Amino acid sequence: MLTFAKVTLGYNGRHVLEDINLVVNKGDFIGLVGPNGAGKSTLMKAMLGLVKPRAGSISWRPDIPKIGYVPQSEHIDPIWPMRVRDVLHLTLCSLERPHFFHKKEHSRVRQVMEMIAIESLANRTLDTLSGGELQRVLLARALIIEPDVLFLDEPTAAMDLVATRKFLSMISDLHRDHGITVVIVTHDLQSLAHRAEYLGIIANGKLYFDQTDTMLTSGNLTEIYGQPMTVRKVDGRALIWADEITEKAGFRHV
Amino acid sequence: MFDTLIEMYSFAFMQHALAVGVFGGGLLAFLGVFVHLRRIVFLGAALPQIVALGIAAAMLASINPVLGALIGGIAGILLLSVPGKKSYLPTSGWIGVAYAAGSSIAVILVALSPSPDGTVLRFFTGDILGTTRLDAIYAFWAAIGTAIIFRLFWSRIVLTGFDPVMSRTLGIRVHLWNALLFLCLGSGLAVVMNTAGGMLAFSMLVGPPAVAILLFRSFRAIVITAILTGVLAAFSGLTISFIHDLPGGPSMATAALVPIILVIPIKLIRTLKYRRS
């Protein structure tokens, strides 16, 4: 579906990621993780066609599919006086017909609001939503176009633990029930460990990519992150922690 | 009172001034909603200066000043939208440079222009009472043209402003829709600047939409309120200027800004009520 062949990405003469080889197949659930500034968002932008490769090639086969994009909630400017239903309606209208003031509301808007359980938010404006609610609205907006691929850029960054868990469960359900290909970027490795089928870890300007079970070993993570990491399986789920984050920083994690 | 109004607006120059105020003011008030929401008010401040430069250049070259204003507006928008991530000077810096350059060079061109001083200086200070029938027709068609464009392409123009990145992922050509919005903005500024000057143009662009945004959180209510406020400001400002023998343009500009002072207490009361609840 999507192939990266020896791709180099960067800005202003600086290479952020080099020699990226990656294949995304239909129906995959891929997690991309890495520390801040590692190039996760750059990689996602390249997948979305927003950043051109400096070397190598990025290709979609057979054609570019319908792409649903869920940005970080901070990306949305709350000054825009939009109700939740307007946001969904607008996205649909901008693709199907450009007019706004037609009276009949598309049944797809109601359908997606039910699917994501945001009917109660329909008449709320964006500035009145919590981080978790806004993220669900952005997910609904991405789903309204019935995408083949869903790209999520750090969707849980503004959420607490419970909201994060609920949101990622929703993504897993969508992937399982509707067969949507999912590519999710996050810095939270733990939350993706038992959900993503494939895991890409971005570190030191490189992408380490394989099946999640293969990637998640203490040895692999220690090598990639350059510090002691431990992975333990508990009830079939991986628990991951850094043994010593750094003694220079003056604290230990066990 | 009614008789006074009828008598006042029986003069052709008042009718023309009112037409430019209503169509041009309403148009700029509407476009100002997008200027505020897109957070490009500084661009709105610089553009009238560049449009003035276009008018002054047109006068110097003895061509139609509206054409000069339009070319100035479009050139200004193109120039100010070019500096991007690769520029070490931030966009606001470029806008500041354009503002200063536009206003200073325009004055020099005015000094060099063979036209009488009063004719050219009106582009800076405004002389709404010197408006001609042709000016009113320009304002009318600019408003109609913009209304048609927005009626046809509302969702795309709004979506590309609201979330340009997501729009690009949907395959929407963001630059094209931005250009269309800016073309409408350039046209609106051109027709108002040509008769009423930069002060009135900028006041109409920022005042009425600010009132609407402070009062409402519904897009439709904001748009309608902004246009109505712009139209009412044009009418009331012009009427007061006639009765009290005040300059027309500044009176209309003040009328466009006064409602902001009136709505601030309403906004504060609403905020307090919301916090208490």
Boltz contact constraints between the chains, C-beta under 6 A:
constraints:
  - contact:
      token1: [A, 48]
      token2: [B, 169]
      max_distance: 6.0
  - contact:
      token1: [A, 67]
      token2: [B, 169]
      max_distance: 6.0
  - contact:
      token1: [A, 69]
      token2: [B, 166]
      max_distance: 6.0
  - contact:
      token1: [A, 69]
      token2: [B, 169]
      max_distance: 6.0
  - contact:
      token1: [A, 79]
      token2: [B, 37]
      max_distance: 6.0
  - contact:
      token1: [A, 80]
      token2: [B, 37]
      max_distance: 6.0
  - contact:
      token1: [A, 80]
      token2: [B, 162]
      max_distance: 6.0
  - contact:
      token1: [A, 81]
      token2: [B, 217]
      max_distance: 6.0
  - contact:
      token1: [A, 81]
      token2: [B, 219]
      max_distance: 6.0
  - contact:
      token1: [A, 81]
      token2: [B, 222]
      max_distance: 6.0
  - contact:
      token1: [A, 90]
      token2: [B, 155]
      max_distance: 6.0
  - contact:
      token1: [A, 90]
      token2: [B, 159]
      max_distance: 6.0
  - contact:
      token1: [A, 93]
      token2: [B, 155]
      max_distance: 6.0
  - contact:
      token1: [A, 94]
      token2: [B, 155]
      max_distance: 6.0
  - contact:
      token1: [A, 94]
      token2: [B, 156]
      max_distance: 6.0
  - contact:
      token1: [A, 94]
      token2: [B, 159]
      max_distance: 6.0
  - contact:
      token1: [A, 98]
      token2: [B, 153]
      max_distance: 6.0
  - contact:
      token1: [A, 98]
      token2: [B, 155]
      max_distance: 6.0
  - contact:
      token1: [A, 98]
      token2: [B, 156]
      max_distance: 6.0
  - contact:
      token1: [A, 100]
      token2: [B, 154]
      max_distance: 6.0
  - contact:
      token1: [A, 100]
      token2: [B, 155]
      max_distance: 6.0
  - contact:
      token1: [A, 125]
      token2: [B, 217]
      max_distance: 6.0
